[in-house]
């Protein structure tokens, strides 16, 4: 009896060890592929908010970490686009804290003269059928930021039409688009201040 139990115990132990080793090996083999796909997907998203012909440096390698209230609470990443040695634009993570159902996370591209080159929502919890129209797969509303310029913080065009601005609100949902418009506006204004800040920015790898 004891001999049989011991035999089964050894068998189970060997099976567990083998399974663990196999899982570790598979994870090691697939990690590089998963990381590569993540980089490709990130680059594709960057291209949606900042056209690739606007810069010539490897954008993903030009990453910085900032704590800027204009981009939302906490740390955000931004990527500086350059043409030659001259900084020309930025792709910025931003957060709209005042969505209808919580924070809305965005990626915003803007040059340093006050023009937004694009914006995309990367995460939200807005109401399906109402606030979720900020997603490109459901509506082209988010595309209307591309090419819009910012003069200063008091630029009244940067508001939903209900507030006297240029951007449509959604039927039955004004809070969500208002939050996104304000977040993109703040990010665009922040981009204008970046050239002077570049020497002090912290690189992502530091």
C-alpha positions, 0 to 999 in steps of 0.5 A: 500500500505504502509502496503504491502511494509512494509510486503515485506520489513520485509520478505526480511530482514528475508530471508537475515538474514536467508541466512547469518546465514545459510552460516555462519553455513555451513562455520563453519561446513566445515572449519575443513574439508577443513583445514584437506584436505589442510594438507593432500595434503601438506603432500602428496606433501612433501612426493614427495620431501622428502621420509617419511622414511628419518625423524621421526618428524612431518614435518609440525609442524617444519616450519620456515619463512626465507628471503633468496635470495637463495630461491628467493625474499621475505619471504619463508617457510621451514620445517626442517626434523629430525631423533631423535634430529638431523636435517637431511634435509629440504623442502623449498619453492623456487622461480625461478624469471626468467621463460619465463613467470614470476616467477616459484614457487617450493618446493625443498627437500634437505639434509644437505650434498648437495643432492637434494631429490626431486623438484616439481613445485607448480605454473607457467605461462609458455607456454602450450606445451613448458615450461609447461613440468616442471609439473610432470603431463606432463613430468617426467623431474622434477624427474631428480633432485632426488638424484643429488648432489651439490659440490659447486656453481661452479658445472657445472653439474647443468645446462641445456645441452645447457649450458654444464650441465647434464639437458635436455632442452625442444625443443623450450624452454630453458629459463624455464628449465634453470630457474628451474635448477638454482633455485633448485641448489640455494635451494640445496646449501642453505640447506647446510648452514641451520644446522648452522642457525637453532638457529636463524630461526623464527618459522612460528607461531611467 
